[in-house]
Amino acid sequence: MKNKEFSLIEGITSLLDNGGVTLGVGDDAALFGETLIAKDIMVEGVHFTKGAPLLNIMRKLVTANVSDIAAMGGVWLNMHSLV
């Protein structure tokens, strides 16, 4: 299953302009110049249960993104969120 996923990602990204991304798809975060940007989407029923407290969901999102930045040797400085 993973091989199909990565083949699909490669196929799609080969068609796209990198838009200034120095290092992107396939990594934990995208590198724009000297700035690492991470984003994750969490779906009710997949990543958290229905009725889970918003604070718990936000903590999970922050943890996932800070972890992605750290995995690339970055340091978390700022967070923007759309709920």
C-alpha positions in Angstrom: 0.0 0.0 0.0 2.8 2.4 0.9 4.5 2.0 -2.5 1.3 3.0 -4.3 1.0 6.0 -2.0 4.5 7.2 -2.7 4.2 6.5 -6.4 1.0 8.7 -6.5 2.8 11.5 -4.5 5.8 11.4 -6.9 3.5 11.5 -10.0 1.6 14.5 -8.7 4.6 16.5 -7.5 6.4 16.0 -10.8 3.6 18.0 -12.4 3.8 20.9 -9.9 5.9 24.0 -9.8 7.9 24.0 -6.5 6.7 27.5 -5.6 9.9 28.4 -3.8 10.0 25.3 -1.7 13.6 24.3 -1.0 12.7 20.9 0.4 9.2 19.6 0.6 7.0 16.5 -0.2 8.3 13.4 1.5 9.7 15.3 4.5 8.0 16.2 7.7 7.8 19.9 6.9 8.4 22.2 3.9 11.5 24.3 3.8 11.0 27.8 2.3 14.4 29.4 2.3 15.3 29.3 6.0 11.8 28.8 7.2 10.3 25.4 8.0 6.5 25.1 7.7 4.5 22.2 8.9 0.8 21.5 8.7 -1.3 18.6 9.7 -5.0 17.9 9.3 -6.9 16.0 11.9 -10.2 14.3 11.2 -12.9 13.5 13.7 -13.3 9.8 14.0 -9.9 9.2 12.6 -7.5 11.2 14.7 -9.8 12.0 17.6 -13.2 10.9 18.9 -16.4 12.8 18.4 -16.9 15.1 21.4 -13.2 15.3 22.2 -12.4 18.5 24.0 -11.0 21.2 21.6 -8.0 21.8 23.9 -7.0 18.1 23.5 -7.3 18.3 19.7 -5.3 21.5 19.6 -2.6 20.0 21.8 -2.4 17.0 19.4 -2.1 19.3 16.4 0.6 21.4 18.0 2.5 18.3 19.1 2.4 16.8 15.6 3.6 19.9 13.9 6.3 20.8 16.4 7.6 17.2 16.1 7.7 17.5 12.3 9.8 20.7 12.6 12.1 19.1 15.1 12.5 16.0 12.9 14.1 18.3 10.3 16.4 20.0 12.9 14.2 23.1 13.2 13.1 25.1 16.2 9.4 26.0 16.7 8.9 29.8 16.9 5.3 30.5 16.0 1.9 28.9 15.3 -1.1 29.9 13.3 -4.3 27.8 13.4 -7.5 27.7 11.5 -10.3 25.9 13.3 
